[in-house]
Structures are given as structure tokens and as C-alpha cells.
Amino acid sequence: MSDYAIELDNLTRTFRSGQGKTRRAVDQLSLRIERGEMFGLLGPNGAGKTSTVKILMTVLLPTSGHARILGDDVVKQVERVRHRTGVILGGDTGLYARLSARDNLLLFADLYGIPYRDQRRRIGELLDVVGLLKSERTRVETFSRGMKQRLHIARGLLHDPEVVILDEPSNGIDPVGARELRDLVRGTVRNGRTVLMTTHYMFEADELCDRVAVMRDGKKIAEGTPESLKKQTDGQVVLSLDIIGVGEPELDRLRRLPGIRSLSVTAVDGSQRLDLHCDQQTDITAAVMTELRHLSVLRVAKREPTLEDAYVSLVSGSGGTWTS
Ligand SMILES: Nc1ncnc2c1ncn2[C@@H]1O[C@H](COP(=O)(O)OP(=O)(O)OP(=O)(O)O)[C@@H](O)[C@H]1O
């Protein structure tokens, strides 16, 4: 029996991307996830998270390398892997909109081969813990996104899997609903199980995960506890500017300034938020303002880096890997 719940060894998946070129969606990815651990897979769009998860779900074949769940190979022991793994994908697919919550679960209980005598009790318990007992007879097409996500959770736990794969749990859900969902993930979904979760939100991973791995361009560029990721920004400060009209030429010049480690730009209410990750020792405010003198700078502030900054710095940086 394997000591690990999930093991990836040099997992690689390539896709053809037109004109005979190939693209490595997952590139020599190796990971060890302990039993009972809640593990976060992070990365920007296109990093390779979904491809990795699909391989673990046994719906996408790796090009090379191996993936095992509880010691079972995801290519050679598909039935065993599916039986022991629960998949919670969320969104609009995977549920029957014209059926009620309860009828959806009855249908999937049949598909999972749950004995008829156990189905009603199990479904009742799950509807209760995900907070849908009052709406059990309501058609899913009238459900809010948050309610659908709760039903996805119930569906994924029906056969009481030992390992759960959870894709973007709070995607598209309002902040209050997202907080409630995180509580549900922490309690009901985890409940002694191993959970592999993908997310775009660093703070979500920080709240829920024991360890995280950050992917970029199919590769693992960082792995460790959220705490150790935060330490990456020790000795740094963020100079944050709201600005109009900043483009690549200015960003290029800023990147070359001594003391700037990395930078990121996001659109905010008709302007741009430029965050510069700088060494604490060097005050580069004057040099930055000189580079930007031809643009409208609406606001300048200095702040302590957050975990999100550590993540942004990693995925936008020039690529030193970090493991702890
Ligand atoms: N079926 C496919 N055919 C061709 N290319 C693909 C296919 N699936 C994924 N890719 C490519 O592989 C890369 C990784 O995609 P993947 O969906 O795994 O990333 P991701 O980290 O899950 O991104 P997102 O957060 O946007 O879902 C991307 O460049 C994507 O375009």
C-alpha cells in the first residue's frame, strides 16, 4: 500500500497546437500529497491545473510519467481510482437542471452503485450538511450558483470517497456565499479525507490548505506551506500606484530599476493599478516617479506585501523555483 494519497512522477501531457507544433500543458510534474492533507494547486490561466486534474480524474491520458491515487495507477486501474475518488467540478455542467436536488442525487447514487437501501439515508444526510434540505424538491434550474455548488459537493461525496478533487470551489460566488462554502469545504468535504483543490485565489488556499504548489507553463515553480510562501516576500515592500496609460515601454524601464524585484498591472475602475515589489532597503519612489513623469499618477501608496503579492511575484517573476 502506498504511503501517499496522490503521487505524480514526471507527469507530462502535450497537445498539438496547430501548424504541427506541440504544447506541454503539464511538464514533468512531480508531487507527493500525504493522506489526510488538504493540498492546493495554484497558477494563472493556462498553467496546467485543469489538465493535471483531468488526468487524476481518469478522463485525460498522460503523454508520459505516472499518476497514482492511493497507490492505484490512474491509467491502469481506472475503476479502482474512480471508486475511491470524488470529483467536485462546480459550474452548470454535471447536474440535471430539470430534476430536483434530491432526484439528481438519487440518479447519481444509482450510477455510483450505492445500494438502494442506503440511498435515501445517505442523500438525506448530505442534503442536510450542505444546507439544501429545505430545497430538496426544487428543480436545480432555479438554484443560485452557490446552491448548485452545494449540490455538486453532495454529489461528489455520495460514495464517501477517500480522496476528493475540488476544482475552483468559490468561482463566481459572492463573498458571503464563498465564505460559507469554505466552511463547508473545511468541515464536510475534508472530514479526514485527502483533498486536492485548484484555485485562482491565494487567500482561499491560505485559509484552507496545509500545503500548496504553484504551477506556471505546466511546471511546478513553488511548493510549500502558505506560511513559507509568505516568507518569500520578507524584506520587500509594495509600492502601489493608480495610473492612466502605462504601457510596455514604461514597464520595461521600471523592471530595469535597481531594487525592483517584480511588478504587476491590473485594470481598476478605468485606471491601472501598478504594484511594484521592491527591496525594503532601497527607496525607489523618486526614481519610479521620474520614469512615469509623462503619465497621470492618481495615487501612490506603500504597503506590506500580502500572500497574494507573494503569489503574483512568483508567477510573474523571472522564474527562480522555491521549495520548502
Ligand atoms: N484539449 C486541448 N487541446 C489543446 N490545448 C489544450 C487542451 N487543453 C488544454 N490545452 C492547453 O494546455 C495549457 C494548459 O491548460 P489548462 O486548462 O490545463 O490550464 P489551467 O491552469 O487549468 O488554466 P485555467 O485556470 O484557465 O483553467 C493551455 O495552454 C491550454 O490552452
PDBQT file of the ligand as one rigid body, heavy atoms in Angstrom, charges set to zero:
ROOT
HETATM    1  N1  LIG A 401      -7.707  19.839 -25.399  1.00  0.00    +0.000 N 
HETATM    2  C1  LIG A 401      -6.710  20.707 -25.570  1.00  0.00    +0.000 A 
HETATM    3  N2  LIG A 401      -6.180  20.926 -26.789  1.00  0.00    +0.000 NA
HETATM    4  C2  LIG A 401      -5.148  21.795 -26.972  1.00  0.00    +0.000 A 
HETATM    5  N3  LIG A 401      -4.598  22.513 -25.968  1.00  0.00    +0.000 NA
HETATM    6  C3  LIG A 401      -5.093  22.362 -24.728  1.00  0.00    +0.000 A 
HETATM    7  C4  LIG A 401      -6.175  21.460 -24.457  1.00  0.00    +0.000 A 
HETATM    8  N4  LIG A 401      -6.450  21.506 -23.115  1.00  0.00    +0.000 NA
HETATM    9  C5  LIG A 401      -5.577  22.414 -22.581  1.00  0.00    +0.000 A 
HETATM   10  N5  LIG A 401      -4.779  22.911 -23.538  1.00  0.00    +0.000 N 
HETATM   11  C6  LIG A 401      -3.708  23.907 -23.351  1.00  0.00    +0.000 C 
HETATM   12  O1  LIG A 401      -2.882  23.466 -22.290  1.00  0.00    +0.000 OA
HETATM   13  C7  LIG A 401      -2.487  24.566 -21.470  1.00  0.00    +0.000 C 
HETATM   14  C8  LIG A 401      -2.896  24.301 -20.034  1.00  0.00    +0.000 C 
HETATM   15  O2  LIG A 401      -4.317  24.356 -19.943  1.00  0.00    +0.000 OA
HETATM   16  P1  LIG A 401      -5.114  24.024 -18.587  1.00  0.00    +0.000 P 
HETATM   17  O3  LIG A 401      -6.570  24.153 -18.907  1.00  0.00    +0.000 OA
HETATM   18  O4  LIG A 401      -4.644  22.735 -18.043  1.00  0.00    +0.000 OA
HETATM   19  O5  LIG A 401      -4.645  25.213 -17.637  1.00  0.00    +0.000 OA
HETATM   20  P2  LIG A 401      -5.321  25.772 -16.292  1.00  0.00    +0.000 P 
HETATM   21  O6  LIG A 401      -4.192  26.071 -15.367  1.00  0.00    +0.000 OA
HETATM   22  O7  LIG A 401      -6.352  24.844 -15.804  1.00  0.00    +0.000 OA
HETATM   23  O8  LIG A 401      -5.997  27.118 -16.776  1.00  0.00    +0.000 OA
HETATM   24  P3  LIG A 401      -7.390  27.773 -16.270  1.00  0.00    +0.000 P 
HETATM   25  O9  LIG A 401      -7.126  28.315 -14.906  1.00  0.00    +0.000 OA
HETATM   26  O10 LIG A 401      -7.621  28.846 -17.293  1.00  0.00    +0.000 OA
HETATM   27  O11 LIG A 401      -8.438  26.703 -16.307  1.00  0.00    +0.000 OA
HETATM   28  C9  LIG A 401      -3.133  25.802 -22.064  1.00  0.00    +0.000 C 
HETATM   29  O12 LIG A 401      -2.198  26.421 -22.915  1.00  0.00    +0.000 OA
HETATM   30  C10 LIG A 401      -4.272  25.241 -22.887  1.00  0.00    +0.000 C 
HETATM   31  O13 LIG A 401      -4.563  26.071 -23.985  1.00  0.00    +0.000 OA
ENDROOT
TORSDOF 0
